[in-house]
Amino acid sequence: MKYLVTIVVCFCMLAGHAQQKNIYHKGWIDFNKNGNKDLFEDPAQPVDRRVENLLAQMNLEEKSCQMATLYGYKRVLKDEMPTAGWKTEIWKDGIANIDEELNSLNKKAQSEYSYPFSKHARALNTIQKWFVEETRLGIPVDFTNEGIHGLCHDRATPLPAPISIGATWNKELVRQAGGVVGREARALGYTNVYAPILDPARDPRWGRVVECYGEDPFLIAELGKQMVLGIQEQGVASTLKHFAVYSIPKGGRDGNARTDPHVAPRELHQLYLYPFRRVIQEAKPLGVMSSYNDWDGVPVTGSPYFLTDLLRKQYGFRGYVVSDSRAVEFLHEKHRVSPSFKESTRQAVEAGLNVWTNFYSPEAYIKNVRELAREGKLSMATIDERVGEVLRVKFLLGLFDRPFVDNPEKADKMVHTAKDDALALQLNRESLVLLKNAGGLLPLDAARFRNILVTGPLAAAESHAISRYGPSNNPVVSVLEGIRSQAGPAAKVVYEKGCEVTNPGWPETEIIPTPLSAAERDSMQKAVAAAGHADVIIAVLGENEKTVGESLSRTALDLPGRQQQLLEALYATGKPVVLVLITGQPLTINWADRFVPAILNAGFPGPSGGRAVAEALFGAYNPGGKLSMTYPKTTGQLELNFPFKPGSHANQPSEGPNGYGKTRVNGALYPFGFGLSYTQFTYSNLVVSPEVQAPQGRIDVAVDVENSGKVTGDEVVQLYIKDQISSVTTYDSQLRGFERVSLQPGEKKTVRFTLSPDDLALYDRNMNWVVEPGGFDIMIGSSSVDIRLKKEVIIKTGN
């Protein structure tokens, strides 16, 4: 109650103050409190003129404050609400943004003001009023927050992890998900969301694979574009992460090992920058986060090439660049290209950085900017350019026209609705990938399998569904709960855990095995004993939030802990085994692929994932997702990913039986784009028009797809191209289109694609992005190796 009183008192004080100064007028706000309607305060004026006018009124103190982030309550801020002491803090002259305000990334992501949702909206209004009314120029704050799998807010709508979102291959669904994130952010008072992550996850050992859409740049660009459009359609900025070459640390090592990405210049553009270029040019995001790795010896956050030449001049980015935490400090501390934090500040600002971020007070950075300017080491022209880009975003977001949340009470009806839950459930469903189904074991026949053993450390687990950078405090349906609900009253479902996700001493035990303890042996024996009374065994194995995620890179990709031993012991009982895999990265499940009859990959699901898995196991839903990453057979093959250069994967997929190479040690365990169904799909009538085209012309592609099976199902129709002869070595094939279609038994649909010149382009020997004349194979298939139809087009210059 006392906190509610505090808010009311603050509102009354601020309202009285505003009334005294009379800054709120019909259609405009007197931010600078001079009694006149300045050009920057006039909503009818063009944004660039408003920015210019406001910049002209700002002093160095105010400009430098628009170049830094202030982390919210319990991160840096010690006060939940504005206090008299704020007038003596560095942000008395304003601030660029406040991150994670009243909802920090702690274990529960809670604060006194995080819930109910209307309370948070009112609280951010109170804080925004302080900046509008108590600073000289009244420049509003940009409230930022994380949102890669749902808005990182107490009880907001939880989505599956990005690696699972990538497995849906569903552009329309991803755009809807972005809309949910943006709508909830706006309702709660946030104006900028740090999402999506556009890093291609090319090394599965890297811990942040779970936070990426996949390994292929085209897939990432298409899904990332939809996420940005969905977020920004709600009037909220989308900030892309992490620019650039962030996702390929040497050896897949994470944590502080964020240097030395082994990426050649052409590969840099064609793989790692491709999603950023496409999304920036096609979706116009208002934010980009600069990464803290280097490339070719130059830290990205101190690189004019990355932050100015590429980002702004070539890609046309017109938002503001915020640093990842410690990225500026790392210029000195880790990369050693600067002797001090102050010099690092100069390098970063001159390179193109707009806003510094770290988990401590922004005072030191802001003072660095002021000192550099007064010493003549940082020009006011550069400062004005950086600040102007920040202000431009604030104007575009409407912060100078409507800086407060309208009707905060609406937030309680706008955040985490029943419709949002239905969307999250559908995302979990469509992310499921059926990897194996020998003998049609799945879906399980309830009449045949009445006694069901559910086992494995992730069967009853919940914590993996509430992981970092997403919503917290939402109820979770575990796989066990989902099975009990879906199996029906006639089924007897027995649960035995069998083992933990990891064993004592892990991860060292991956390289130095240890014997089973008595407790481990006893737990495993209980599961095996229960299997003796079961008609079918459902083993739920894989990873949790403690084995995959940021700073959790691995040296091996096998099932962690004792899980492989448990799986083999269950198989030895002779009972049919279904493996449900919970994983945020590809795992080398060779033994399971050889012996276990049915494998369903659930990815890293959200809280409704247990229900989605159970529906798929019992046939209420037909899984149709596709892998967005190649599954290797061993870490010794790495890197093994798509797209790849000819000959780089030992035997080519087409050379061996079933498209997997000549021997069991070559080729992928599961290729990119792979995924089975409970039904079958037939492809026919591939039409490519025109079959001869000019380099700048477009090519239309159409193909008929029919459900030739007996149950409704989804197919992801994939279009790949192959450049037959080129001036430089190109990839064996490249994904250039995909559509997810749902078909009833016997139903046929025509799926259409349009190839643009950009889809056929390469970086030539002079590093120019060009379409070269010659032949291209247009290939349509169900995965990168399961190509069903192919036609040739000729790119021809002249008459």
C-alpha positions in Angstrom: 0.0 0.0 0.0 2.8 2.4 0.8 4.2 2.0 -2.7 0.8 2.9 -4.2 0.7 6.0 -2.0 4.2 6.9 -3.3 3.1 6.7 -6.9 0.0 8.8 -6.2 2.1 11.4 -4.3 4.6 11.6 -7.1 1.9 12.0 -9.7 0.3 14.8 -7.7 3.6 16.6 -7.2 4.5 16.3 -10.8 1.1 17.3 -12.0 1.2 20.3 -9.8 4.6 21.2 -11.0 3.4 20.9 -14.6 0.4 23.0 -14.0 2.5 25.7 -12.4 4.8 25.7 -15.5 1.9 25.1 -17.9 4.0 23.0 -20.3 1.2 20.8 -21.5 -0.8 22.5 -24.3 -3.3 21.3 -26.9 -1.3 19.4 -29.5 2.1 20.2 -28.1 4.3 20.2 -25.0 6.6 23.0 -23.9 9.6 20.8 -23.2 12.1 23.6 -22.7 9.5 25.6 -20.6 10.1 28.9 -22.3 6.4 29.6 -23.0 6.9 29.4 -26.8 6.1 26.6 -29.3 9.6 25.9 -30.6 10.1 24.2 -33.9 11.2 20.9 -32.1 8.0 21.0 -30.1 5.8 21.2 -33.2 4.5 17.8 -34.3 3.8 19.2 -37.8 7.4 19.9 -38.5 9.7 17.4 -40.3 11.8 15.2 -38.0 15.1 16.4 -39.3 14.2 20.1 -38.7 13.0 19.2 -35.2 16.3 17.5 -34.4 18.3 20.4 -35.8 16.3 22.9 -33.7 16.7 20.9 -30.5 20.4 20.3 -31.0 20.9 24.0 -31.3 19.4 24.6 -27.9 21.5 21.9 -26.1 24.7 22.4 -24.2 27.6 19.9 -23.9 26.2 18.5 -20.6 22.9 17.8 -22.2 24.4 16.4 -25.4 26.7 14.0 -23.5 23.9 12.7 -21.4 22.1 11.6 -24.6 25.1 9.3 -25.3 24.7 6.9 -22.4 22.4 4.3 -21.0 21.2 4.3 -17.4 20.5 0.8 -16.1 17.3 0.5 -14.1 16.4 -0.2 -10.5 18.7 -2.7 -8.8 21.1 -2.6 -11.7 22.3 1.1 -11.3 19.4 3.0 -10.1 18.9 2.8 -6.3 15.5 4.4 -6.3 12.3 3.0 -7.7 10.8 6.4 -8.2 12.4 9.8 -8.8 13.7 11.5 -5.6 15.1 14.9 -4.8 18.5 13.4 -5.0 18.1 12.9 -8.8 18.7 16.6 -9.2 22.3 16.0 -8.2 22.9 12.9 -10.3 24.5 12.9 -13.8 21.1 12.3 -15.4 19.8 15.7 -14.1 20.7 16.8 -17.7 18.8 13.9 -19.2 19.7 10.4 -20.5 19.5 8.5 -23.8 17.8 5.5 -22.4 16.9 3.6 -19.2 17.3 -0.2 -19.6 15.3 -2.9 -17.8 13.6 -0.3 -15.6 11.6 -1.8 -12.6 12.1 -5.2 -14.2 15.8 -6.2 -13.9 17.2 -9.4 -15.2 17.3 -11.0 -11.8 16.1 -14.5 -11.1 12.4 -13.6 -11.1 12.6 -10.4 -13.2 10.3 -8.8 -10.7 10.0 -5.5 -8.9 7.4 -3.9 -6.8 6.1 -2.2 -9.9 6.4 -5.0 -12.5 2.9 -6.4 -11.9 0.0 -5.8 -12.3 0.9 -4.4 -15.8 -1.0 -1.1 -15.3 1.2 -0.4 -12.2 4.3 -0.7 -14.3 2.9 1.6 -17.0 2.0 4.2 -14.4 5.4 3.9 -12.8 7.3 4.5 -16.1 5.0 7.5 -16.8 6.1 8.9 -13.4 9.7 8.5 -14.3 9.2 9.9 -17.8 7.4 12.9 -16.3 10.5 13.6 -14.1 12.7 13.8 -17.2 10.1 15.9 -19.1 9.4 18.3 -16.3 12.6 18.4 -14.2 15.3 18.7 -16.8 16.0 21.9 -18.6 15.0 20.8 -22.1 12.7 18.0 -21.0 14.1 15.4 -23.5 12.1 12.2 -23.0 13.8 8.9 -22.1 13.8 5.8 -24.4 12.9 2.9 -22.2 14.7 -0.2 -23.4 14.2 -3.9 -22.6 15.2 -7.4 -23.9 12.8 -9.4 -25.9 14.3 -12.3 -27.9 11.7 -14.9 -26.9 9.0 -12.7 -25.5 9.3 -9.4 -23.7 11.6 -9.7 -20.7 9.0 -8.7 -18.2 7.3 -10.3 -15.2 4.4 -12.5 -16.6 4.5 -11.2 -20.2 3.7 -13.6 -23.0 6.5 -16.3 -23.1 7.7 -17.6 -26.5 10.0 -20.5 -27.2 13.7 -19.7 -27.6 14.9 -18.3 -30.9 16.4 -21.6 -32.0 12.9 -23.0 -31.8 11.3 -20.0 -33.5 13.8 -20.6 -36.3 12.6 -24.3 -36.6 9.1 -23.1 -37.4 10.2 -21.6 -40.8 6.9 -19.7 -40.6 7.3 -16.0 -41.5 3.7 -15.0 -40.8 3.8 -16.6 -37.3 7.1 -14.8 -36.5 5.6 -11.5 -37.5 2.7 -12.1 -35.2 5.1 -12.9 -32.4 6.9 -9.7 -33.0 3.6 -7.9 -32.8 2.9 -9.4 -29.4 6.4 -8.3 -28.1 5.9 -4.8 -29.5 2.4 -4.4 -28.2 3.2 -5.6 -24.7 6.3 -3.4 -24.6 4.3 -0.3 -25.6 1.5 -1.1 -23.1 4.0 -1.4 -20.3 5.9 1.8 -21.1 8.9 0.3 -23.0 9.8 2.1 -26.2 12.7 0.0 -27.5 13.2 -3.8 -27.6 16.5 -5.5 -28.0 15.5 -8.1 -30.5 15.9 -10.0 -32.8 19.4 -11.6 -32.7 20.6 -11.9 -36.3 23.8 -13.8 -35.6 24.3 -16.9 -37.7 25.0 -19.8 -35.3 27.7 -21.6 -37.2 29.4 -23.5 -34.4 27.0 -25.6 -32.3 29.5 -25.6 -29.3 28.8 -21.9 -28.8 26.5 -21.4 -25.8 24.3 -18.7 -27.4 23.2 -21.0 -30.3 19.9 -21.3 -28.4 19.4 -17.5 -28.8 19.8 -17.6 -32.6 17.4 -18.5 -35.4 19.8 -20.9 -37.0 22.9 -21.2 -39.1 21.7 -20.0 -42.6 21.9 -16.3 -43.4 18.8 -16.3 -45.6 16.6 -18.0 -43.1 17.8 -15.6 -40.4 17.2 -12.6 -42.6 13.7 -13.6 -43.5 12.6 -14.4 -40.0 14.5 -11.4 -38.5 12.8 -9.1 -41.0 9.4 -10.3 -39.9 10.2 -10.0 -36.2 11.4 -6.4 -36.7 8.3 -5.5 -38.7 6.1 -7.0 -36.1 7.7 -5.1 -33.2 7.9 -1.7 -35.0 4.4 -1.9 -36.3 3.4 -1.4 -32.6 5.3 1.9 -32.4 8.3 0.4 -30.6 11.9 0.4 -31.8 13.6 -2.9 -32.7 17.3 -3.1 -31.9 19.3 -5.8 -33.7 21.9 -7.9 -32.0 24.9 -8.3 -32.3 26.6 -6.3 -35.0 28.8 -7.9 -36.2 30.7 -11.3 -36.6 29.8 -12.0 -33.0 28.7 -15.6 -33.2 31.9 -17.3 -34.3 34.3 -17.0 -31.4 37.4 -19.2 -31.9 36.6 -22.8 -31.1 33.0 -21.9 -30.2 34.3 -20.6 -26.8 32.0 -18.2 -25.0 32.3 -16.0 -21.9 35.2 -13.6 -22.2 36.5 -15.3 -25.4 34.9 -12.9 -27.8 37.8 -12.2 -30.0 39.5 -13.8 -33.0 36.6 -14.8 -35.2 38.1 -16.8 -38.1 36.1 -15.3 -40.9 37.4 -14.3 -44.3 36.3 -11.0 -46.0 34.0 -12.6 -48.6 32.5 -14.9 -45.9 32.0 -11.9 -43.7 29.7 -10.3 -46.2 27.9 -13.4 -47.5 27.2 -15.1 -44.2 27.6 -12.9 -41.2 26.6 -9.4 -42.5 24.0 -10.7 -44.9 21.1 -10.8 -42.4 21.9 -7.4 -41.0 22.1 -5.8 -44.5 18.8 -7.4 -45.6 16.9 -6.6 -42.4 18.2 -3.0 -42.2 17.4 -2.3 -45.8 14.0 -4.0 -45.9 12.6 -3.5 -42.4 14.2 -0.2 -41.3 15.0 -1.1 -37.6 15.7 1.9 -35.4 18.4 0.3 -33.3 21.6 -1.8 -33.7 23.7 -3.1 -30.9 27.5 -3.2 -31.5 29.3 -6.3 -30.5 32.5 -6.5 -28.4 34.5 -8.8 -30.5 37.1 -7.8 -33.1 37.4 -8.7 -36.7 40.8 -8.9 -38.4 42.3 -7.2 -35.4 40.0 -4.3 -35.2 37.3 -4.2 -32.5 33.9 -3.7 -34.0 32.8 -1.0 -31.5 35.9 1.0 -32.4 35.6 0.4 -36.2 34.5 3.2 -38.5 34.3 0.6 -41.3 31.5 -1.4 -39.4 29.7 1.4 -37.6 29.8 4.1 -40.3 30.9 2.8 -43.7 28.9 -0.4 -43.7 26.0 0.3 -41.3 25.1 3.9 -42.4 26.6 4.6 -45.8 26.1 1.2 -47.4 23.1 -0.3 -45.6 21.3 3.0 -45.0 20.8 2.6 -41.2 19.2 5.7 -39.7 18.7 4.6 -36.1 21.1 4.7 -33.2 23.9 2.3 -32.2 24.1 1.1 -28.6 27.1 -0.8 -27.4 26.9 -4.2 -25.9 27.9 -4.1 -22.2 31.6 -3.4 -21.8 32.2 -3.2 -25.5 33.8 0.3 -25.2 35.9 -0.8 -22.1 37.1 -3.9 -24.0 38.9 -1.7 -26.4 41.4 -1.1 -23.6 40.8 -4.0 -21.2 40.9 -6.9 -23.7 41.7 -5.8 -27.2 44.5 -3.5 -26.0 44.1 -1.0 -28.9 43.6 1.8 -26.5 45.6 2.9 -23.4 42.6 4.1 -21.4 38.8 4.2 -21.1 38.9 7.8 -22.1 40.7 7.0 -25.3 38.4 4.1 -25.9 35.5 6.5 -25.6 37.0 8.7 -28.3 37.6 5.8 -30.7 34.1 4.4 -30.2 32.3 7.8 -30.7 34.4 8.6 -33.8 33.7 5.2 -35.2 30.0 5.7 -35.0 28.8 4.6 -31.6 25.8 6.6 -30.3 25.1 5.2 -26.9 27.4 3.5 -24.3 26.0 0.8 -22.1 27.4 -1.0 -19.1 26.2 -2.3 -15.7 27.4 0.7 -13.7 26.8 4.4 -13.6 27.2 6.2 -16.9 28.9 9.1 -15.1 32.5 8.1 -16.1 31.6 7.7 -19.8 29.7 11.0 -19.9 32.6 12.8 -18.3 34.9 11.3 -20.8 32.9 12.8 -23.6 32.8 16.2 -21.9 36.6 16.2 -21.3 37.4 15.0 -24.8 35.2 17.8 -26.3 36.8 20.5 -24.1 40.3 19.3 -24.9 39.5 19.4 -28.6 40.0 15.7 -29.0 36.4 15.0 -30.0 34.7 17.6 -32.2 31.3 19.1 -31.5 30.4 18.2 -35.1 30.9 14.5 -34.3 29.0 14.8 -31.0 26.1 16.6 -32.7 25.9 13.9 -35.3 25.8 11.1 -32.7 23.3 12.9 -30.5 21.2 13.9 -33.5 20.8 10.2 -34.4 19.6 9.4 -30.9 17.1 12.3 -31.0 15.8 11.3 -34.4 14.8 7.9 -33.1 13.0 9.6 -30.1 11.1 11.8 -32.5 10.2 8.9 -34.8 8.9 7.0 -31.7 6.6 9.9 -30.9 8.3 10.6 -27.6 8.1 14.4 -28.2 4.5 14.2 -29.1 3.1 11.6 -26.7 5.8 10.8 -24.1 3.6 8.9 -21.7 1.6 5.7 -21.9 -2.0 6.5 -22.8 -4.5 5.1 -20.3 -2.1 2.8 -18.3 -5.1 0.7 -17.1 -5.4 -0.7 -20.6 -2.1 -2.6 -20.0 -3.9 -5.2 -17.8 -6.0 -6.2 -20.8 -3.3 -5.8 -23.5 -0.5 -7.9 -22.0 -0.5 -11.7 -22.0 -4.0 -12.3 -23.3 -5.6 -15.7 -24.0 -5.0 -15.0 -27.7 -1.3 -14.4 -27.0 -1.1 -17.7 -25.2 -2.7 -19.4 -28.2 0.0 -17.9 -30.4 2.8 -19.0 -28.1 1.4 -22.6 -28.1 1.3 -22.6 -31.9 4.9 -21.4 -32.0 5.8 -24.4 -29.7 3.8 -26.7 -31.9 5.4 -25.6 -35.2 8.9 -25.7 -33.8 8.7 -29.5 -33.2 10.9 -31.5 -35.6 10.3 -35.2 -36.1 13.8 -36.7 -36.6 13.0 -40.4 -36.8 9.9 -42.5 -36.8 10.8 -46.1 -37.7 7.8 -48.4 -38.3 5.4 -45.5 -37.7 5.7 -45.8 -33.9 4.4 -42.2 -33.6 1.8 -41.1 -33.1 1.2 -43.4 -30.2 -1.9 -45.5 -30.3 -3.7 -45.0 -27.0 -5.4 -48.4 -27.3 -2.1 -50.2 -27.8 0.0 -48.3 -25.3 -1.9 -48.1 -22.0 1.0 -48.4 -19.7 3.4 -45.5 -20.3 6.7 -44.9 -18.6 7.8 -41.3 -18.7 11.4 -40.9 -17.7 14.4 -38.6 -18.0 15.7 -35.5 -16.2 13.7 -33.1 -18.4 10.3 -34.9 -18.2 9.1 -33.0 -15.2 11.5 -30.1 -15.5 10.2 -26.5 -15.8 13.2 -24.1 -15.4 14.4 -24.4 -19.0 11.1 -22.9 -20.2 11.7 -19.8 -18.1 15.2 -18.8 -19.3 17.2 -15.6 -19.6 16.1 -12.7 -21.8 12.4 -13.7 -21.7 9.4 -13.4 -19.4 9.4 -15.0 -16.0 6.8 -16.2 -13.4 4.5 -17.9 -16.0 3.0 -21.3 -15.2 4.8 -24.1 -17.1 3.3 -27.3 -18.5 6.0 -29.9 -18.3 6.2 -32.8 -20.8 5.1 -35.1 -18.1 2.0 -33.0 -17.3 1.3 -32.7 -21.0 1.5 -36.5 -21.5 -0.8 -37.2 -18.5 -3.4 -34.8 -19.9 -3.2 -36.0 -23.5 -2.9 -39.8 -22.8 -6.4 -39.9 -21.5 -8.0 -41.5 -18.4 -7.5 -45.1 -19.7 -3.8 -44.8 -19.8 -1.5 -45.4 -16.8 1.4 -43.0 -16.8 4.3 -43.8 -14.5 7.2 -41.4 -13.9 10.8 -42.1 -12.9 13.4 -39.5 -13.3 16.3 -41.9 -14.0 19.1 -39.3 -13.7 19.9 -35.7 -13.5 20.7 -33.4 -16.5 24.4 -33.4 -15.5 26.4 -35.5 -13.1 28.8 -34.3 -10.3 32.0 -32.9 -11.8 30.4 -32.0 -15.2 31.5 -30.6 -17.6 35.0 -32.1 -16.7 33.4 -35.5 -16.8 32.9 -35.1 -20.6 36.7 -35.5 -20.9 37.4 -37.5 -17.8 34.6 -40.0 -17.2 33.7 -41.0 -13.7 31.9 -44.2 -12.5 28.3 -44.1 -11.5 27.7 -43.3 -7.8 25.4 -45.5 -5.7 22.7 -42.9 -5.9 22.9 -42.6 -9.6 22.8 -46.3 -10.1 19.8 -46.6 -7.9 17.9 -43.9 -9.7 18.6 -45.5 -13.1 17.6 -49.0 -11.9 14.3 -47.6 -10.7 13.6 -46.3 -14.2 14.6 -49.6 -15.8 12.4 -51.6 -13.3 9.5 -49.4 -14.2 10.1 -50.0 -17.9 9.5 -53.7 -17.3 5.8 -52.9 -16.7 5.4 -50.4 -19.5 4.1 -50.8 -23.0 6.2 -47.9 -24.2 8.9 -45.7 -22.8 9.0 -41.9 -23.4 12.5 -40.6 -22.5 12.8 -36.9 -22.2 16.5 -36.0 -22.4 18.7 -33.2 -23.4 19.7 -29.8 -21.9 18.5 -27.1 -19.6 19.3 -23.5 -19.0 22.5 -24.5 -17.0 24.0 -26.3 -19.9 23.2 -24.1 -22.9 23.0 -20.3 -23.1 25.2 -17.3 -22.7 28.7 -18.1 -21.4 27.9 -21.9 -21.5 29.9 -23.1 -24.4 30.7 -26.8 -24.6 33.6 -29.1 -25.5 31.3 -31.9 -26.5 27.8 -32.2 -28.0 26.7 -35.6 -26.6 23.8 -35.9 -24.2 25.3 -34.4 -20.9 25.7 -36.3 -17.7 24.4 -39.9 -17.4 21.6 -39.5 -19.9 23.2 -41.7 -22.6 23.7 -44.5 -20.1 20.0 -44.2 -19.1 18.9 -44.3 -22.7 20.9 -47.4 -23.4 19.6 -49.1 -20.3 16.0 -48.3 -21.3 16.6 -49.6 -24.8 18.0 -52.8 -23.4 14.6 -53.7 -21.8 13.3 -54.4 -25.3 10.4 -52.0 -24.9 9.7 -49.4 -27.7 11.5 -46.1 -26.8 10.5 -42.7 -27.9 13.2 -40.0 -27.3 11.9 -36.5 -26.8 14.9 -34.2 -27.1 15.0 -30.8 -25.2 17.9 -29.0 -26.7 19.1 -25.5 -27.5 21.8 -26.7 -29.9 22.6 -29.6 -32.1 23.5 -32.8 -30.2 25.5 -35.7 -31.5 22.9 -38.4 -30.8 24.4 -41.0 -33.1 23.5 -44.0 -30.9 19.9 -42.8 -30.6 19.6 -42.3 -34.3 20.8 -45.8 -34.9 18.8 -47.7 -32.3 15.9 -45.6 -30.9 12.8 -46.0 -33.2 11.3 -42.5 -32.7 12.9 -39.2 -32.0 11.0 -35.9 -31.6 13.1 -32.7 -31.2 11.3 -30.2 -29.0 14.0 -27.6 -29.2 14.1 -25.2 -26.3 10.3 -24.7 -25.8 8.4 -22.1 -23.8 6.0 -22.8 -20.9 3.4 -24.4 -23.2 6.0 -26.7 -24.8 4.9 -29.7 -22.7 1.4 -29.5 -24.1 2.7 -29.2 -27.7 5.0 -32.2 -27.3 2.2 -34.4 -25.9 -0.1 -33.4 -28.7 2.5 -34.5 -31.2 3.2 -37.8 -29.4 -0.4 -38.8 -29.4 -1.4 -37.5 -32.8 -3.4 -34.4 -31.9 -0.8 -32.4 -33.8 1.4 -33.5 -36.7 4.9 -32.1 -36.3 6.2 -30.2 -39.4 9.1 -28.1 -38.2 12.5 -28.3 -39.9 16.0 -28.0 -38.5 17.5 -24.6 -38.8 21.0 -26.1 -38.1 23.0 -29.0 -39.3 23.4 -31.8 -36.7 26.9 -33.1 -36.9 27.9 -36.7 -35.9 30.9 -35.5 -33.9 32.6 -32.3 -32.8 35.5 -33.5 -34.9 33.6 -32.6 -38.0 33.1 -28.9 -36.9 32.5 -26.7 -38.6 29.8 -28.6 -40.5 27.0 -26.3 -41.5 25.0 -24.9 -44.4 25.7 -23.3 -46.7 29.1 -24.9 -47.4 31.7 -24.7 -50.2 32.0 -27.7 -52.6 34.2 -30.4 -51.1 34.4 -28.8 -47.6 32.2 -31.6 -46.1 34.4 -34.5 -47.2 31.9 -36.6 -49.3 29.1 -34.6 -50.9 25.7 -35.5 -49.6 24.6 -36.8 -53.0 27.4 -39.4 -53.2 26.2 -41.8 -50.5 23.1 -43.8 -49.7 20.2 -41.7 -48.4 22.2 -38.6 -49.1 24.5 -38.9 -46.1 27.9 -39.5 -47.6 29.9 -42.6 -48.4 30.6 -43.6 -44.8 28.9 -43.2 -41.4 31.6 -40.9 -40.2 31.2 -38.4 -43.1 28.3 -36.2 -43.7 25.7 -34.8 -41.3 23.6 -36.7 -38.8 20.7 -34.6 -39.8 21.1 -32.0 -42.6 19.9 -28.4 -42.6 16.2 -28.1 -43.4 15.4 -31.7 -42.4 12.2 -32.8 -40.7 9.8 -35.6 -41.0 6.0 -35.8 -40.8 3.2 -38.3 -40.1 2.1 -37.8 -43.7 3.8 -37.6 -47.1 4.1 -34.8 -49.6 4.4 -35.0 -53.4 6.0 -32.3 -55.5 5.1 -31.6 -59.2 4.9 -29.1 -62.0 7.9 -26.9 -61.3 7.6 -23.8 -63.5 10.4 -21.2 -63.8 9.6 -18.0 -65.7 11.4 -16.7 -67.6 14.0 -19.3 -68.2 16.4 -16.7 -69.7 16.6 -13.4 -67.8 18.8 -10.3 -67.6 21.0 -9.8 -64.5 18.6 -7.2 -63.0 15.5 -9.1 -63.9 13.2 -11.1 -61.5 12.4 -14.8 -61.9 9.1 -16.3 -60.8 9.0 -19.9 -59.5 5.9 -22.0 -58.9 5.6 -25.6 -57.7 2.6 -27.8 -56.8 2.7 -29.6 -53.4 0.2 -32.3 -52.5 -0.5 -34.1 -49.3 -0.4 -37.6 -50.5 -0.8 -39.2 -47.0 -3.7 -39.8 -44.7 -3.5 -37.0 -42.1 -3.3 -33.2 -42.2 0.2 -31.9 -42.1 2.6 -29.0 -42.7 5.3 -29.0 -45.3 8.1 -26.4 -45.5 8.8 -26.0 -49.2 12.4 -25.0 -49.7 14.0 -23.3 -52.7 17.7 -23.6 -53.3 19.9 -22.2 -56.0 23.2 -23.4 -57.4 25.5 -21.1 -59.4 27.0 -23.5 -62.0 30.1 -21.5 -63.0 31.3 -18.3 -61.3 34.3 -16.0 -61.0 34.9 -17.0 -57.3 34.1 -20.2 -55.4 30.4 -20.1 -54.3 28.5 -22.3 -52.0 27.4 -25.7 -53.1 23.8 -24.5 -52.9 22.0 -21.6 -51.2 18.6 -21.2 -49.6 16.7 -18.5 -51.4 13.1 -19.1 -50.5 10.8 -21.1 -48.2 7.1 -21.3 -47.4 5.3 -23.3 -44.8 2.0 -24.7 -46.0 -0.7 -26.7 -44.3 -2.5 -29.4 -46.4 -5.4 -31.7 -45.8 -5.1 -35.2 -47.1 -5.3 -35.1 -50.8 -5.1 -31.3 -50.9 -2.8 -29.6 -53.4 -1.5 -26.1 -53.3 0.7 -24.0 -55.7 3.6 -22.4 -53.8 5.1 -19.4 -55.5 8.5 -17.6 -55.1 10.1 -14.6 -56.7 13.9 -14.5 -57.1 15.4 -11.0 -57.1 18.8 -10.1 -58.5 20.1 -10.0 -54.9 19.2 -13.7 -54.6 21.6 -14.6 -57.4 24.4 -12.1 -56.5 27.9 -12.8 -55.2 30.9 -10.9 -54.2 33.2 -11.0 -57.1 37.0 -10.9 -57.1 36.9 -7.2 -56.6 34.4 -7.5 -53.7 31.6 -6.1 -55.7 28.1 -7.4 -55.2 27.1 -8.5 -58.7 24.9 -11.0 -60.7 27.2 -12.8 -63.1 25.9 -14.2 -66.4 25.6 -18.0 -66.7 23.5 -20.9 -65.6 21.7 -21.4 -62.2 20.0 -24.5 -61.0 16.7 -23.8 -59.3 16.0 -26.6 -56.9 12.9 -27.3 -54.9 12.9 -29.8 -52.0 11.9 -30.8 -48.5 15.4 -30.2 -47.1 18.8 -29.1 -48.3 19.6 -32.6 -49.4 16.1 -33.9 -50.3 15.7 -32.1 -53.6 12.6 -33.1 -55.5 12.6 -31.0 -58.6 15.2 -28.9 -60.5 15.3 -26.6 -63.5 17.9 -24.3 -65.1 17.7 -20.6 -65.7 20.2 -18.6 -67.8 21.3 -15.1 -66.8 22.2 -13.4 -70.0 23.6 -9.9 -70.8 22.9 -8.0 -74.0 20.4 -9.0 -76.7 
